[in-house]
Amino acid sequence: MQIPRTTDEITPEWLTSALRSNGRLSSGRVESITVERTGLGRGFAGSIVRLIVRYAGRGDDIVGAPTTLVAKLPSVDPDIRRYAVRDGMYRRETMFYRELAAKSSIPLPDCYFARLHDESGIFVLLLEDLTKLQEGDEIAGCSVDEAALVIRNLARLHATWWNDERVAGLDWLSGHRNASTKLQDRYLDAWGRATDTLSYIYPPNTFAIGERLGPRLAAFLSVSAEGDQTLNHGDCHLGNLFFRNDEVVMIDWQNVMMTRPALDLAYFIQGSLPAETRRTAEVELLDEYRDTLMGHGVADYSRDRLIEDYRRGLLRSLITSVLSVANLDMEQSDTRELVKTIGTRMVAIADWECGALIPD
């Protein structure tokens, strides 16, 4: 079945075949599609639209077929698309939905169709429409109660795949040889291009740690491959979260990875809470995470090990931040506000003396 390269290629005939292939549509057919742009999942690497679907057929033929859904395809920007294909972003997200999502023990958008072309790297996802839910707001942040909900969600995800060698051996998760060295090169390049901006948005102590990390990043990352390992979302911020009553739904799995447990935890807590709120609630939230892990079968994970993993996760959050700042359009006022807000919160890296974790 052909994979559409643009939303124009998502025709009623193609959508009918896609939904039938996964049993989402019986003998009815898609009669028409209305395409709407959406802010859902504002990541730069994909093209995302909302589809309003009208069906032809009797009631039994179309029962259960989605009347609205979200289609995610490669970025229309050729440079971004090449980067995402080379990095494996499209492959990781498609394969996550195909192989791991149903077993991950957390709420996820229903996936109606997931297909990847191995040679070109292009993909298409048809996902549940979450636009009626409450979307997280990175700038506004969240309450401590909402943070605890997210953290329990992360703990269930991590407990499900805790030290799972089968998942760790999946080729689409394992990455490339010399990935740490390549990432170090990209970090140094991004730091050089964005030094002025980074010096403005980071607290001075955080900036100094980030600058010192650059030439030692590969050595630092090698340690992340040791110790307990589990599946991390890899980009757990409020813009990728939707709240529904007493649960949270996570989207955008392009950066999913096997690594130390507290990467998601550190990235989320630091980026989602103002510094003073974080300092007040942090210990309680860390305990909530560990208690939930143990409640879901994880044993022999001491609080000291959690703290070490959390500090490493905080330091590692510099990678995403630096690469993002170097590639964002800083002429946009909302982008500048977001970057400044998150950068200020990264004082946690200095609070926890994460610079001491950088190898000599």
Helices and strands as residue ranges (DSSP letters): G 7-9, H 12-21, E 29-37, E 46-56, H 59-62, E 68-74, H 78-87, H 89-95, I 96-100, G 101-103, E 111-116, E 123-128, E 134-135, H 144-160, H 165-168, H 171-174, H 179-201, H 204-213, G 214-216, H 217-224, E 230-232, G 238-240, E 241-244, E 247-250, E 257-259, H 263-272, H 275-295, H 303-327, H 333-345, H 348-351, G 354-357
